C-alpha cells in the first residue's frame, strides 16, 4: 500500500491510496498523522484503520502531481513538532564517497578528515548489524531542521545567498509518529532528497552541522510495510529538460553497514524524541552524490529521484530564499 496526502480542488487536505493512475480517497481523513494516531489508539495497524474507514474513487494522480497539490506524505499541523534528522556513513561505499568529497589541497587536512570518516565507517561495518536484542555501533547523526524546512514534491528548494552549494542526496526516509504512551511507531518509508551544502562540508568536516541546515523533500508516496532488503534506484539532474547527470543508487539493508533497527534505536534512545504526538522524518543516508563527480547544480536545474518500489519519482527544483538577517540586526531588549 502506498499513501499520499494532497489538497483537493477546494484546497482541503485529504489522504489517498495510490491505485494505478487514480487515487482512492480515504474517508473522513485529513492527515496520515491523524490516521496513525487513531490506529495506535485502537491497537491495530494503519492498514486496518484505513480498511475500517473505507475509501472512494478520487482524482487523477498525475494531475495532482502536475498541479503541485501533493503534500509530503506525513507532516504535523505545527511544524515545530516535526523533527527532521538523519544518519550518515550508513551505506556500503558511503565512506569512499565522503572521502572523495572531502579531498583538500592540504594533504595533512585530507588525512585528518579521512581518519575520522573511516573510523566511524569501520565501526559500522564491524558492529552496525548486531544480533537481535543487542545494541550495535552508534552511527553518525545530524539535525536537519523542523517541519518548516520541508518543501512539497515538485516544489523548488529555497537556497540562501550564503550557501556555497545546492546538492542532492538521494535517500530513503523512515516516517514515524510518537504514540500517547511515548512509543515510536513507524508508518513506513518514502523517497527523500536530503539536499545539502557539500562545499561548506568539504571545508572542514566539523561544518557538517552547518551544511545540513537546508531545505529538503520526501515523498510523494509513503510505502506502508517492511522495506525490501535490496533496492536499486536512479538519481538524475535535469537541465533545460535534458539529463545533465545520472547515476544508480543502492539502498535497503543488503547495501548498508547498519541495520534499520540499529539506526532507529540510536535515534529514539533519546527521551526528548519521545514526545507524544510528534512526527519524525529520518534520512537513512546515501553513497551516491553528483557533487562527488564534480557536478555543480544551479537555479533552474531539476532533481529526480526514482525507485520502482516507491511509485512516482520525487522531483524538485532549485530556487532562491529570502535574504537572511544582516550582521548586527540582532537587537538587545
N, C-alpha and C positions, 0 to 999 in steps of 0.2 A: 504494500500500500504506500502511495506517495501523496502527501498533502501539500496544499498551498494555502496562503492567506491572500485575499485580494479585496479590492474595492469594487462594488458593483456600479451600475450606471448612475445610481443615486448617491454615490460616494459613501455607502455604508460598508462596513467591514464584514466579510464572510469567510468561512473555511470551506475548502473544496477538496475533493478527491480527484486526482488526475485519472481520467478514463479515456485513453486514446487522444482524440482531437478535442474532446469536450471535458468539462468539469462537472462533476456531480456535487451539488451544494449540500453540505451537512446542515440539517435542520436545527434551528434555534441555537446557532453557534456564531459567536463574533470573534473568537480567537482560539488558537491552538493551546494557549496557556490556560484559558478557562476550561477547555475540553480536558486537558491533562489533570487539572486540579479536581474536576468532577470525577474522573476515573480513579484518581488516588483515593478520594473520599468514599467511593463506592467499592473500593478494593477490587477493581478489575482492570483489564488492560485498556489502552487507548482504543484499540480496535473494537473492544466490547462496548465502550462508551459511544463510539460512532455508530455501531450497529444498533444500539438502544435508541438513538435519536433518529436514525434513518437519514436518507438523502433523496434529492430530487434533481432532475436534469437542470444543468446550468449553462453558462456561456461557453463560447468558443475559446479554447485555451490560448491559441496563437494570437488571437485578437487582444486578450488580456495582457500578454507579454508585449505586444507591439504598442499598445496604448499606455504602457507604464502603470497598469493597475495592479500588478502583482507586488505584494509586500514581502519582506523577509518572512520565512515560514514559522518563526517563533519570535515573539517580542514581548515587551511589557508596556502597559499604558504609561507608566512612569519610567523614563529611560534610565534614571538613576538606580533602578532596581534590576537592571540587566547588565551583567558583568561580561565583558569580552576579554578573553585571555588566550594563552597558547603555550605550547611546548616546542622546543627546537632540538635539533640533533637526534631526532627520533627515527629517521628512516635510513636504511642502508644506502650509503652513497651521500648522505647529507653532510658528513664531515669533510669529504673532499670538495664538495660544492662550497662550503663555508670557507675552507682554507683558500680556495681559488679566489673567492670574493675578497678575502682579507689580505691578498698579496700587497706588499708595500715596497716602495723603493728602498727603504731601510731594511736590510736583511735581519738585523737584530730584532726590530719590531715584529717582523713577519714570523720569526721563530717563536717569539714570546707569545703572540696571539695564537699560533698554531698549537702550541703546547697545551693551553687550556681547552681549546676546541677538541683536540684529540683525546685529552684525558676524560672529559665528560662523555664523549662518544664511546670510548673504550669501556667506561663504567656501564653504559647502556648495553653494549654488546655482551658484557660478562654477566650483568645482573638485571637487565631490563625486562626479562620474562621469567619471573620467579614461579615456583610451584604454587598451586592453588593454596590460598590462605597465608602465604608468606609475603613480606614486604620486599619489593625489589629496589633497584638503584633509583635514586632521585634524578629526574630529568632537569634540563634547563627549563625555566618557566618565565613567562613575561606577562605583564599587564598591557592590554591594548587600549582599553577605554570602557565607557559605558554605552548604553543603547543610543546615545546621541551621535556616535561616530559611525553608525551603520547606515549605508545607503541601500535603497531597494534595488532588486535586479533590474538591469537596463540603465540605471542612472549613472551619472559621472561621479568620480571620486574628486572632491574638492582638494586641491593641493596648495598648501600655504606658501607664501612667497619666500619663506626662509628654507624651504625644502631643497635638497640637493639632488633628489632622485624621486621617481614615481614608478616603482617597480612592482610587478605582480608576484604573488606567491600562491600557486595552485595547491590547495589543501582540502582535506576533509575536516568537517567540524562535527563535534558532538553537541547536541541540543538538550538542555536539562531544565527541569523545574524542581524547586525545593518544596516538599510537602509540608503540611501543617505541623508535622512532628519533627521537622528538620532533616528528614531523609531525602537525599537527592534521587531523582528519577530521570532516567534517560528516555526521551521520546523517540530518538533516532538520530539520523545523520543527514548532513547536507553538504553540497559542494561549497567551497569557500575561496575567496580571493583575499588573502590577508594584507596585501598591499603595504609595502614598507619603503623606507628611505635607505637603500643599500650603500649609497656613497657615504652618508653620515656614519653608518655602522662600520664601514671599512676603515674610517679614520682611526678608530680605536674600538675594540670590542666592548669596552665599558660604555660606549654610546648606544649599545643595543636598546636600552630602555627608551632613549630619545627617538631612535629610528622607528620604533613600533607605534608611537603616538600619532597615528594617521587614520584616516577613514578606512572602512573595509566593507565587504559584502559577503553574503552567504545565501544559498538557495539556488534557483527559485523553489525547489521542492524539498520537503522533509521526507526522507525514506524511513518508514517505520519498521522496526525489527532489527535483527542482527546484521552486522556488516560482513560481506564476503571477505574471505581471507586474502584474495589476490585481485587487485583492481588495476586496470590499465586505462588511463585517460589521455587526453590531448590538451595542451596549453598553447594558445595562439595569441599573437598580437597582430591586429589588422590596421593597416594604414592606407587611407584613401580606398578602402574596400578590398585591398589586396593583402595577402599574408606576408607580413614582414618577418616573422619568426614563428616557428612551430616546433614543438618537442613533446615526446611522450613523457608522462609522469606515472609513477607507480605508487600505490598505497595498499592498505589492508595489512593485516598483521604478518603475512608472509614476507612483506617487503619492509618491515620495521624491526628495529632493535629493541623496542619496548612493546609490551602488551598494552592493549587499551585499558585493561583493568588496572595496570600499574600506573598509567598516566592519570586515570580518574582518581585513584587513591591519593596520589601526591597533590592533586588539586583540592579535593574535598576533605582532606585531613585537617584543613584549617577551619576552625569553628566559625570565623566571620563569613565563610562562604556557605553557611547552612541556615540562612535566614529564611523562614517560611514565606513562600510565595514568590521568591526571587527567581529570575531566569539567568542561566549561564550558557554562554556560547563559547566553546573551547576549540581552538585550532590545533590540529594534531601534528603539523609540520610537513615539510616537503624536502625533496632532494633536487628539485628542478627549478632553476631561475634563468630568465633571459639575461639578467644582469651578469651572471657568470660567463655568458657567451659574448659579452661586450656590447649588448644591445641597450640603447637608451630610449625609452618611450617618452613621448611628449604630448601636450594637449592636442586632442583630435584623434589620437590613437584609441583603439578599442581592444579590450581583453576578452578572450573567450576561453572558458574552461569547461570541458565536456567529459562525461563519463556515462556510458550507456546505462548503467545500473541506477543512475540518478535522474533519468529523464532529460528534460530540456537543459541546454547549457546555461551556465552563469555568464552573462555578458555585462561589462561595464566600460565606461569611457574615462577619460581624464579631463577634468575641468579646473576651475580656479576657486579659491575660497576667499572670503572677505579678509581685508587687511587686518593683521593682528595688532595688539597694542604697541604703541611706540614706546621707546625707552623713557622712563620717568613718568609714565601715566598711572602708576600705582599711587593711590592717594592715602595719606595718613588721616585718621579720624581723631 
